[in-house]
Amino acid sequence: MKVLNLRCSNGHGFEGWFASEEEFMAQNGRGLIECPLCSDRIVSRMPSAPRLNLSAQRPQAHVRPAADTAPDLQTQWVDAVRRMLEHTDDVGQRFPEEARRIHYGEIESRAIRGQATPDERRALQDEGIEVVSLPLPAALKGPVQ
């Protein structure tokens, strides 16, 4: 199994596991590999240093290079979105209606998420209802695991 460092055209880094280099090339050529954050299918392989797992070696302190900052931020962002999904009710297309009902005290206050058009979001904001647009990474659009 080959673990490859990949990057989409939007700069998001992620790992991919493939049976071989040829398998990566075949899947990438058919557009089957996509970024787990933005669903971009323009993916390239990044250079990576080989890793050896030698159990006889003593563990040594690992110093993280500055280049790991972006993957750390991506991981933190995905974790924050995951927590948001776990602690909000998905009201789908009813979002504007539910947000108004909560705002005007017609129903009990709770954290909700859903879809709203740009015009609906502006109308909610004009009424003093705070709305935040948050694009979901493709990997999180299914059930939260």
Secondary structure, DSSP 4 states (H G I P E B T S, - for coil): -EEEEEEETT--EEEEEES-HHHHHHHHHTT----TTT----EEEPP-------TTSPP---PPPGGGHHHHHHHHHHHHHHHHHHTSEEEETTHHHHHHHHHTTSS----EEE---HHHHHHHHHTT------PPPGGGSS---
